[in-house]
Amino acid sequence: MSTQVKTLQRRLLVLVVFAVVPYGWLYFALGQNAPKEKDSGNSEQAQSRTNLARTHPSPDTGVISFRARDFETGFSVPATFVVQGAEQGRYPPHTFSSDEFGRLRLPLTAGYYLYEVSAPGYKPLRSYFQIAPAFPQNQDDMLDPISPPEEEQMGMIDSKLRPGYTLIYGYISDSKTGKPLANVSVHVEKAQADATTNERGYFELSVESPRAEMRRGVPFPGLAGIDNISISLKGYKKYDIQNTDLVEGETSGWKLDLQRGEGVEQHDYMHKLRRAAEGIKEPEEPQSAKPGPALPLWLQKRLRDWMGTAGRGASIHKDITETISDPLTITVPNQIVVGSNCPSGGNGEHLCTAATTYALESYVQQGLEGEWYSYWDPNSLKAGAVAYRSYGAWFVTNKVCPQTGVNGCTQIYDI
C-alpha cells in the first residue's frame, strides 16, 4: 500500500449516499479449534447446548469457523467473539474466546446470527452470518489496529523514501497459524536486491526504481516500471510475485501467507490499467449476474441497526437543495464481505465456503491501488476513492455474483 494512498484514506472520509435496499447474504468458511464459551446468559445451559451440538449434530446444524487477523500485517489476533441470534429471543448473546491463532469453530442450528469481533488494541468489527445445514464455512475477520504496526509508526516509512528508488516492505506469515515467519528470503529479480524477514516477519529494502518499459514499440507515459519478487523459506512453497509496479519515490507494501509444502505459487500482479493499455485480458473476466433473493424485512432492519451508521449532513449547493422537499436519511454500511467459492443453491441462493470481512474504509484503502495508480494526482485518487467506495457500498446492499465459474460464483460482494 503506497504512502500517498494511505494518507488520503485517513484524511478523506467521504460520505457515500445510496438508497437503502435489501441486504444480501453473508458467506463464511472453515477453522480449527473448539470454542471457549463465556456465556453472558445462563452459562451451564449454554455450554450444555454447545456440547450437545458438538457431540450429537442434528440435521439442521451447520458449522462456521472464524479467524481474526490484523488488517495491516495479516497476522493472527487472539480475539473475543460475541454471537447472538438475529431474531430477538432466539439465541441470547454468547461470548467465545478464540485460540492463540485467532481461530474459533462453532456448531450452530440453522438460521441467521449477528456477531462482533474485538481484541485489545483493535477496533471492533460487526457483521452477521447464515448457518446452513451440513455446509461448513470459513470466515476471516480483518481487524483494524488502533495504532499502526511498530515498523510504520512516527513517519518511519516516509523517512526512508528517496528519489529514484522504491521502498519495498511487508509482513510474511504462516498460512495455517497466521504467525510471523522469520528468516524468509525476499529477492527482487531485476534490481538484484535481497532481504530477510526478522522475528516479526517484517522485511524492507530500497531498490532502484525500474524504467517504464516499451511494449509494441509504444511508450507508456505515466506508467511505472515493473519487476518480479520471489519469496522463499525452507519447508514452504515458494511465492512468486510477477509484474508488480515499483513507483519511484513511493512504497510497495505486502502482507503474504506462505503455505507449508513444496512447489511454487505464481501470482501475476500486473496492474489492470497496464493490461488494458497492452490489450491483455484480465485473468477472470466479470460476468453478468442477477441479484439474489431479498432477506426478510425484519432482518433487513435488524442488520441496519446492528451494522450501519446513520448518514451525516453534507454541504449541497443551494440550487440543488431548493428542489429537495425532504432530506433523505440513509444508513451507511461499516463493513463489506468478499466471498469466494460460492456454488449456487436450487433456489438461487449463494453460500460461500470462504469469505473475508473488512471495514469498508480498509477495503477501499486496500483495493484502490488495483484500480488507480498511487502516484497519480491526489485529486484523481480522491475521485477514485469515492468511486471505489460507492462500488463496494452498492454490492453491500445488492447481493450479486460479479464473477461466474463452472460451478457458480467465484466471488461475491456482500455485507
Secondary structure, DSSP 8 states (H G I E B T S, - for coil): --HHHHHHHHH-----------------B------EEEESS-HHHHHHHHHHHHHS--TTEEEEEEEEEETTT--B---EEEEEESSTTTS--EEEE--TTSEEEEEEESEEEEEEEE-TTB--EEEEEEE-TT--EEEEEEE-BSS--GGGGGGTTGGG--TTEEEEEEEEEETTT--B-SS-EEEETTTTEEEE--TTSEEEEEEE------BTTB--TT--EEEEEEEE-TTB-EEEEEEEEE-TTSEEEEEEEE-BSSSEEEEE---HHHHHHHT---SS------------HHHHHHHHHHHEEE-------HHHHTT-SS----EEESEEEEEEEEEB-TTS-B--SEEEEEEHHHHHHHHGGGTS-TTS-HHHHHHHHHHHHHHHHHHHHS-EEEEEETTEEEEEEE-
